[in-house]
């Protein structure tokens, strides 16, 4: 079974309404679950951060970590701890929309699951557009880093590792966090960008498309 957890923040916002309309159409082939995580507004914890000197209360300069980053970290953590009872767990963020017809996307996800099993992949993204890597000739490319987490997939074999990492490893911007904990494991991206971010990001405070 493939289970999708949709991380919502302000469900009445247009971008999140549109994202829900898009992703809920993946049922019943992919089980769809919504998590509502209200915006985190306190200053993030410094002592448990991988980059404590970068932590600030409100949105700061590039490279700094503020409440939006910690809220995203907690949302991913909750999804993994509460919902990882499937063969594959997909996490989609609140601004995620797929770029191809739904049935085609479902088939691509199923192919990704096979690729993960065959190539011993621990973490895969459908939303990356990496201009600086050499893509493989197939549908997926093994890469050292993933920098977009709005549509990602984990196999069940990573469940205990992920839970332990979320509970014990220092927190960070969520893509940095995943890249750090998966440094010694194989990760991959789809060669075609199958999901994009649409609307104004609550973390970056800018329109994404």
N, C-alpha and C positions, 0 to 999 in steps of 0.2 A: 504493500500500500504506500502511496505517496500522499503526504499530508502537507498542506500549505497553511502557514500561519501569516495572516495579514496584520502588520503592525500599524494600527491607526493611532492618531494623536488627537486631532480635532475632527471627528467624523462628519460634522456639518459643513466643513470647508469643501468648496467645489472640487478641488483636486482629489480629496479623499473620497467624495461621492463618486467621482468618475473612475477612480481606481477600483473601488468596490464593484461597480457595474462591470468593469472589465474582467477582474479576476474571479468573481463568483461564477462566471460562465464556464470555468474549467471543471466544475462539478458535473456529473458524479465521478468522472475518471480520476480527478484529483480532489481529495477531501479538503474542503475550505473551512477555515476557522478564523474568526476575527478576534483580535486582542485590542482593546482600547487602553492606551497608556497616555494619560494627560501629560501635557508639557511639564518637564521637571524644572522648577524655578529656584531651587536653593543653590548655594555655592557647592560645587562637587567636592567630594572628599579628596584631600591632598595626599594624606599618608598612604592611601591605597592606589595611587596613580603611578603609572610607569614614568610619567614626565611631570613630577610635582611642581616644578618651577613654571610650567606652562599653564597651570590652572588659574582661571579667573572667574569671577561671578557672572558677569554679563559677556555678551559677544565681544571678543577681542580681536587682535590682529591675526593674520594668517599664521598658523602653527600653534596658536593657543587653544586651550581646552576650556569650554564653558558648559553651562547647564544643559544646553542642547545636546552636546556630545555625550554627557553622562546619561541623559535620558534615553538616547539611542542605545547605549551600551546596556542599560537596564532592560530595555524592551527586548533586545536580542536574547539576553540572559533568561528572561521570563519565558520566552517562546521555547527555548531549548529545554529548560528544566520542567516546564509544565506540559509540553506537547510532544516530546520526542518518544512516541509510542508506535512509530511507523517504520517501515523499511527505509524510507527516505523522508527527510524533513526539508521542506522548502520554506524559506523565510522571504517575504516580500514587504518592503517598506510602504508607507502610506501614499507615496507619490508614484508608485510603480504602475506602468501600463505596458502590455505586450505589444510587439510591433508586427506580428503576423496573425493570420486567422487562428482561432482558438484550437481547432482540431490539429492544425499544423504544429502549434506550440506544444500540445499534449504529446504528439509523436516525437518532437525534438526532446522533450523531457524524458520520455521513455528511452530514447537512444542514449541520452546522457547517463541514465541509470546503468545501462549496459556498459558504457564506456568506463564509468566509475568502478564497476566490478571487475572488468577485464584489466584495467590499468592501475588498480589499487589507488584510486584518487580519494582524497579525504575531504575535499571542499571544491565546489565548482560554482562559477558565476555565469549567468545568462545575460548580464547587463554591461559587461565591459566593452570598451572600445579603446584598445591599447595601440597607439600609433608607433610605439618604439620597440615592439617585439616582432619576431619573425613567426608568422603563423604557419602551422602545419598544413599538410595537404588535405587532412580530414575535416571533420566538423568541430573538433575540439583541439585546443593547444595547451600543453603543460606550460605553466608560467611560474616565475618565482614570487610574484606579488599579484594581488587583486585589489583594485582601488575603488570599486563601487560595490555596495552591498545591498542594493535595492531589490535584487532577485537572485538568491543563492540557494544552493542545494547541498545537503549533507547526507551521507549514508549512515545507516544504523551503527556501523562499526566505530564511528567517531563519537557516539553518544556519551559514553562514560568519560572520554577524554575532554569533550567540550564542557560537560558539567563540572568536572574537576578544575578546568581552566577558568571558567567563569567564577567559581567559588574561591579560587586561590591565587590566580595570576593577577598582577596589577592591571587596572583598567586603563583604557586609552580610547582615542578615536576608534570607532568599531572596526574600520578596515585595517588600521594599524594593529589593533589587537589581534585580529584573525591572522594577519600576515606574520606576526611575531610567534603566536602559539603554533602555527602550522609550518614554521620555518624548516623543520626536518621531515616534513611529509609532502606528498605530491598534491599540488593543487592545479586547477585548470579553468579555462574560460571557453565559452562557445565562440567559434570564429565569427559567427554572425551575431550582431547585437540584437537579442531577441526581446529585450525589455529596456525601457527608458524611464527616466524620471520626468514628470510633467507637473508644472506649477511652481509656486514659490516655496523653496526649502525653508523650514523653520530653523535649521542649523546655520545655513549659509546666508539666509535672508536675501535670496536672489532667485530669479526665475530659472528653472532648469527645463531643458527639452533635449 
